[in-house]
Amino acid sequence: MTRDEFLTFLDAKLQEIRDKFNRKNDSYGVRDDVFHNFRETARRIYSSEGSEAMFRVLLTLEDKHTVSLCKNGLADPEVEDRLEDRVVYNLIALAMCKEAKESAHREHEWFRKNMYGVPAEAR
């Protein structure tokens, strides 16, 4: 496969994965909270809905695919579905990282403003 062929494959596959995510998410997700299932599971298992707890839930859910792929390799009857699901899990993990960083920044700014009296223009 050439680089150009791969890029064409990548574009098509990412669109396919996006469409699949939208279909699956409609059946068990919450439209305005992509992390809903991770948050609820984290709350039940870790008594926390924080980013770290949700991230650990995600890793646990993703691991079922890793276990099967390690056991069966390319002979796994669901190899492509499992690999596509892992792509989605990793993109969700990246979104969790982004949200956690933004949340930490907002919290830091709140403390600067409210606890240390730093005026907005000095921030």
C-alpha positions in Angstrom: 0.0 0.0 0.0 1.4 3.4 -1.0 1.2 6.5 1.2 -1.5 8.0 -1.0 -3.5 4.7 -0.9 -3.2 4.7 2.9 -4.4 8.3 3.1 -7.4 7.5 1.0 -8.1 4.4 3.2 -7.7 6.6 6.3 -10.2 9.2 5.2 -12.7 6.5 4.2 -12.2 4.5 7.4 -12.4 7.5 9.7 -15.7 8.5 8.1 -17.0 4.9 8.5 -15.9 4.8 12.2 -17.6 8.2 12.8 -20.9 6.9 11.2 -20.7 3.8 13.3 -20.1 5.8 16.5 -23.1 7.9 15.7 -25.3 4.8 15.2 -24.1 3.1 18.4 -24.1 6.2 20.5 -27.8 6.8 19.6 -28.7 3.5 21.1 -26.9 3.8 24.4 -25.4 7.2 24.8 -26.6 10.7 25.8 -26.3 13.2 23.0 -25.1 16.1 25.1 -22.6 14.1 27.2 -20.3 11.8 25.2 -18.8 10.7 28.5 -22.1 9.8 30.2 -21.6 6.0 30.3 -18.0 6.4 31.5 -19.1 8.9 34.1 -22.0 6.7 35.4 -19.7 3.6 35.6 -17.0 5.6 37.3 -19.5 6.9 39.9 -20.6 3.3 40.7 -17.2 1.7 40.7 -14.9 4.5 42.0 -17.5 6.7 43.8 -16.1 9.5 41.5 -17.1 11.0 38.2 -13.8 12.8 37.8 -11.6 12.6 34.7 -9.2 10.0 36.1 -12.0 7.6 37.2 -13.7 7.9 33.8 -10.3 7.3 32.1 -9.8 4.1 34.1 -13.3 2.9 33.1 -12.5 3.6 29.5 -9.2 1.6 29.7 -11.0 -1.3 31.3 -13.7 -1.4 28.6 -11.2 -1.1 25.9 -9.2 -3.9 27.4 -11.8 -6.5 26.4 -10.7 -5.9 22.8 -7.0 -6.1 23.6 -7.5 -9.4 25.4 -9.4 -10.9 22.5 -6.9 -9.6 19.9 -4.0 -10.9 21.9 -5.6 -14.3 22.2 -6.9 -14.6 18.6 -4.8 -12.2 16.5 -6.0 -11.6 13.0 -8.0 -14.8 13.2 -10.4 -13.1 15.6 -13.8 -13.2 13.8 -14.4 -9.6 14.9 -10.9 -8.2 14.4 -12.0 -5.2 12.3 -14.8 -4.2 14.6 -12.5 -4.6 17.6 -9.8 -2.4 16.0 -12.4 0.2 15.0 -13.8 0.3 18.6 -10.3 0.8 19.9 -9.9 3.8 17.6 -13.1 5.3 19.1 -12.0 4.5 22.6 -8.7 6.2 22.0 -10.4 9.3 20.5 -12.7 9.5 23.5 -9.6 9.2 25.7 -8.0 12.1 23.9 -11.3 14.1 24.3 -11.2 13.2 28.1 -7.6 14.5 28.3 -8.6 17.7 26.5 -11.5 18.3 28.9 -9.4 17.5 31.9 -6.8 20.0 30.9 -9.4 22.7 30.2 -11.1 22.0 33.5 -7.8 22.2 35.4 -7.1 25.5 33.7 -10.6 26.9 34.6 -10.1 25.8 38.2 -6.6 27.4 38.3 -8.1 30.6 37.0 -10.9 30.5 39.5 -8.5 30.1 42.3 -6.3 32.9 41.0 -9.3 35.2 40.8 -11.2 34.2 43.9 -8.6 33.0 46.4 -5.6 35.2 45.5 -7.4 38.3 44.3 -5.6 38.5 41.0 -7.5 41.0 38.8 -8.8 39.7 35.5 -6.5 42.1 33.5 -3.4 40.7 35.3 -4.2 37.2 34.3 
